[in-house]
Structures are given as C-alpha cells and as structure tokens.
Amino acid sequence: MYERPASDALSKRFEAAFMPNYGVPPVALARGEGSKAWDVDGREYLDLIGGIAVSSLGHAHPALVAAVSAQVATLAHTSNLFLHEPEVLLAERLLGLLGAPARVFLTNSGTEANEAALKLAIKYGKSTGRGYFVAAENAFHGRTLGALSLTGKPSIRDQFGPFPADVRFVPYGDADALKNAVTAECAAVFLEPTQGEAGVVPPPDGYFRAAREICDATGALLVADEIQSAIGRTGHWFAHQHDGVLPDVLTLAKGLGGGMPIGACVGFGPAGTIFAKGDHGSTFGGNPVSAAAALAVLDTIDRDGLLDHVRTVGAQLAEGIAAIDHPLLKGVRGRGLWLAIVLTADRSAQVQAAAQHAGFLVNALQPDAVRLAPPLVITSEQIAAFVAALPAILDEAADD
C-alpha cells in the first residue's frame, strides 16, 4: 500500500468537521483532466464513476471552463425575480431535444426536480380527485422528504416516516403488478427507465410502453426520473427514447450541468401548465452560471458526436467485461456508459478497494454490483486499460 500522508491528514480534518452521514470517503481528490483525476498525494486514477454520472465532459473540459468563467464574470446570480438569457436558451434547447410541446422548471439538483414533479402531481391529483401515487420497489428518487416518500428502499426510508404522500410500491419491471396498482384514483406513476441506485437494473422489453398504456387508460401521470440516465449517458439524449415512450413529466439533473449544480422538471402538454404563478419556486434554480454550464455540455455532446461515441465505447466496455472468465464475475448490465459489473458474491466493496489500488475509481453500488459511469469523453484506450486490469482486480477482491 502506497504512503498517503496528505490524504490521511485531509481525511482526519474531514471527519472532525463534517456530520458522519458519508463516513470518510476513501480518496481525497485534488484535480482532474478529462477522464483522469489525481489525489492530494499526486496519485493518478482513471475516473470510471464521473461524480455519480455527473461529469459528462470529464474534468476541466475547456468548453465548460470557458462557459462558466465567462458567465460568472458577467452575471452570476439573479434570483427568480428577474430573468436572464442563459436560462431561456437552456429551456429552449431542452425542448428542442425532446421534440414535443412542454414547459420547463429549473432546479439545483435531482431531488429538487423530483420534489417539483411530486408537487405538480399532487396538484393534478387534487384537481381530478386522485389521492395516491405508485412507485417501484428499490427505486431511488432522492432524500428530501417528498422524494424519499417515492423511494422504495426501506433501509434509507423507514426511519424518516411518516411521509407526506400515499405511495404504493410494486416490483420493478412487473407490468401486471403495475396495472393492478394503478386505478382512476392514482395521480401519478414515478419510474426510472433503468433503476440506478438499485444496481443499474434495466426493465424488461416493453415495460415502459406498458406503463404508458396503463397511465393513458387510467388518467394517471407518467413521471420518468432520468436524473442519472439522461444527457447522453445511455447513448441517447434521454433513456426513454430507447423505448419511444414520451412521459407526462420528466426529471433531469446530474449530467446536465457537467459538474455544476442544476436540475430540471419538464411537463409535457397539459402537465406543463399545472403550476400557476406562486405554486413553486427556487432562489438558485436556473442560476446563470449553471445554465451556461449546461448549455456548454449540450453543445459539446452535439458538436463532438458524443452520443455515437458513448454507444461505441459503451459496447466496447460491456463486451470486454462480458468476455472475462472469472469466478467472481457473473456478468454486466446496463446501456452505454452506465453499467454495472455484477458479481457472484457480495464483494463489491472489495472490488472498489482493489480497483482503487490499481488506479481506477469505481463505485460499490450494491453488495454484488459495481457501478461504472465514466465521463462521456472517456477514450477507447482508457476503456481497454480498465478491461485489461479487471481480472487482477477481481483476483485481489476475491482473495481479500
């Protein structure tokens, strides 16, 4: 094990200063460039988690640096009492990418985007006599109380109840269970196109089309939580585009800002005008600097052909992992550059530690699943280097 005096010192300061909800993270990062990052002791890593699917353009991308620097030097904040062009440009750009009539509300984060969606659905429910919501078991929609009420993970949910919304949970991917749960009294169905925190778990083919049909038949809103899956992460701008299904409400965040805090709640058709003046707001939502960053992300993905790149290197990564024959490796699942290495035993923490020792940053997402969500700019050569190193990483994790 290499010496890490600067990291150890900073970790002790972190532990003394912060609430213990994160524990002490294992790596203290100092800087990054592209898909590489360096810790405070100068050790280099290939970043395969990208700030939890946030760093779309990697670290210190020139387009992001230029956009943020120019905007912060011009106008850093306005509040919602005034409008500014970057937020309008961003909303217009998102609507153009979605290709359907809609309205946008900008937030600071994913959980706030889902809070906005929940409030919107509550108002819709009150106006139509609908009183409950449906979400999926093991879903993750955020940690604020409204979003947490939609989150089907008892380990992080139960100790904070009771919750402000009546939410009924069904097994993810089970269209029959969903159909049985959604009636004319249901206000909205909240679903992830692929479950992220549950372990990058994709649904069966046709599941989202079935969800759309169920909501159409009952009048419930279909809310697609694409906090992790959107902005090119799966090889399309939005993951629901894989299924050709348009939700009533879409929530975005993470990769949209490329590292700057921003989220969005998009309402399509009538859902876009449910909120009236004064119904919802945010002091920092749509901040000019974050909006400029998001525009730089979208422009760069488009200009540099990163959607095609994600599909190409994502397939390389998935196929490379699948080709490895190792007793600890069960397989790989996901789309594009949003994958989970699935293990035959609960050794994900050991895989994360072994990968760190080898110079790779990955995420022990579930006991038997390791998440990979690298920057969209990761190269084929960097993918190949990780695949080549993975057998030895698994060896170390198995023996630990």
Secondary structure, 3 states (H helix, E strand, C coil): CCCCHHHHHHHHHHHHHCCHHHCCCCCCEEEEEECEEEECCCCEEEECCHHHHCCCCCECCHHHHHHHHHHHCCCCCCCCCCCCHHHHHHHHHHHHHHCCCEEEEEECCHHHHHHHHHHHHHHHHHHHCCCEEEEEECCCCCCCHHHHHCCECHHHHHHHCCCCCCEEEECCCCHHHHHHHCCCCEEEEEECCCECCCCCECCCCCHHHHHHHHHHHHCCEEEEECCCCCCCCCCCCCHHHHCCCCCCEEEECHHHCCCCCCEEEEEEHHHHHCCCCCCCCCCCCCCHHHHHHHHHHHHHHHHCCHHHHHHHHHHHHHHHHHCCCCCCEEEEEEECCEEEEEECCCCHHHHHHHHHHHCEECEEEECCEEEECCCCCCCHHHHHHHHHHHHHHHHHHHHC
